[in-house]
């Protein structure tokens, strides 16, 4: 099982990480299971402020991703970049003892809405078959004329087997930001940058 994936880049090369993507194939499969922009894999899209979490973030060893990635026999990790990137990619693995058919291969989905369209949902994931949802990394860019992000009031909706299972109360609640209006809110210390149009919202999400 891949237990950790570290990436250490030179400071002057961090900005070029958004030109690269990471791909992972499991057990000799032709289909790519993980296919994400490199900075999304580490939750660093748009050179966001470094943060730490239990599973992904920025630490003393650089960028890290601790999401467990079990596999039966082999895994192949490749990087593709349109600009030269110099750094160190380190994978830490551990033995599982024996394979259990209940183990799941890590898969990702990446979706963009550039820009979003009124009345049309931005997709997180659309899949068939067995699996477990881990989470989503959502990146947005855009404000209303009131200087408040318009996507806050968009509700997340999960439908399984044709039945609605979750209808949330707002994107801000889904991402633990229900108290964004208090001092030191989401606009500090880095103000949200205005998009080309005051009412435009740009969204990209990565599903694990």
N, C-alpha and C positions, 0 to 999 in steps of 0.2 A: 504494500500500500504506500502510495506517495503521501507522506505526512506533512511535508512543508515544501514550498517553492519560494526561494529567496531570489531577489534581483537587486544587484548593487550596481548603480550607474554613477558615472562621473557627474558632478553637479551641473556642468555645462551641457550635459547630454540629456538631462531629465526632460527638457522641453521637446525632444525628438521622440520620446516614447510613444506619443500618440500617432506616429507614423508606422508603428510596428503592430503586429498581431501575433498572438500565441495560439497554436493549434495542438491538440492532443488526440491521439488515436489509441484505442485500447485493444490488446490481444490480436494485433494484426489486421484489424478491420480497415476496409477502404474508406468508410465514412468517417468524417471528422466528428468527434464527440464534443470537444471544447474548441470553439472558434470565436475568439474575442479580441478586440483591440487590447494591446498590452496594458495600457493604463486603466482600462476597465477591469481587467483581471485583478488588479491591485487597488481598485477604488480610488484612482488618482486622476480621473478624467479632468481635462481642462486645467491641469496643474492645481488641483484643489488643495486647500490647507491640509497638511499632513494630520492624520488622526490614527488612533489605535483602537482596535476592537479585538475580541477573542479570536476571530478567524481571519481577518485581513486588515492591512494597514501599513504604517511606516514605523520601523523600529531601529534599534542600534545597528542591525545588520542590513539595513536598507528596506526595501519593500518586501512584504511577506504575505503569503496565502497559506493558511493552515487547514483549509477544507479537506477532510479525508477523501482520498481517491483510491479505492480498492480496485484491484485488477487480478485476473486469474494467472496470467503468465508474463505479459509484457505490456509496456506503455511506451509510446513514442511522442516526444515533445519537440516541436519545431517552432522557430521564430522566423517571421518574414518582416522585412523593413524596407521602406522606400528611401530612407536616409541611413547612413552609417551610424551604428550605435555600438559603443564600446562599454563593456561591463562584464559582470559575472552572474551567471544563472546557476543556482545551486538547488538540487533536488535531494531531499532527505526521504529515505524509504525505510519501512519496517516490515517484518514478516507477520503474516496473518495466521501462521500455523497451517491451516487448510482452508480451502475455498468453501464458502457457503453460498448457495444459490440465491439466498435472500439479500446478498450484498448487491449494491447498485453501482453501476459505472457513472461517474460524474459526466453530465451533459449540460450544455449551456445553450441559450437562445439570445440573439441580439436583434433588437428592433429599433428603427429610427422613425420619427415623425418630424420631418424638417420641411415646412413647419407642421404643427398640428392643425386639424380641421375641426371647426365647430360642429358638435353633435356626433363626432366620430371618435370612438375609443382608441387610445393608444394601446397596442397589444403588448402584454408581458410575455405570454406563452400560449402556444396552441399545440398540444401534443396528445397522442393517443397511446394507450398501454399503461403498464405498471410504472410506478415511480413515486418519489417523494419530493415535494417542493421545499427548497432550502431558503430561497429569498430572492430579492431583486435589488439591483443597484440602479437608481434612477438619476439621470442628469438632465437638468432643465436650464433654459436660458430665455428670459422674457418677463416683461412686467406690463401691468395695465397702467393707464394714465395716473392712477392713484398711487403708483410706485409699489403696489402690493402684487406679489406673484399670483397671476390668475389661476394657476393650476392647483392652488391650495384647496379649492372647493370641488375638485374632481374626486369622485368616489371610486375606490378600487372595488372591482367586482370579480369574484371567482365563480365559475360555473363548471360543474363536474357532471358528466353523463347527462347533459341537457338540463340539469337542475341547478339553480343558483344556490350556492353554499355560503358565500360571504358577500355582503354589501356594506362596505365601510362608510364612515361618516365624513371622510375628507382625506386628501393626500397628506395633509399636515399631521393628522392623527396616525395614519398608517406608518409614517416615518418618525414617530415620537416627537413631533414638533407642535403639539397642540397649544403650547404656551409661547409661540413665536412672538407675540405682541409685547412681551415684557422686555425691560432693558437688556442689552446684550443679546438681542434676538438673532435670527438667522442672517440678518444683513450685516452683522459685525463679526469679526473685524474687517471682512472683505465685502464691500457693497455688491449687490447683484448687478451685473452689467446689463444695460439696456440692449434689447435686440434691435434689428433694423426697423421693425414696426413696433409701436408701443403695445399693441395687442397681440403680438406674435409670441408663441411659446414653442421652443424647440425641445424635443424630448428624445432621449435614447435610453434604452434599458437593457440590462444584462440579466438573464435569468440563469440561476444555477440549480 
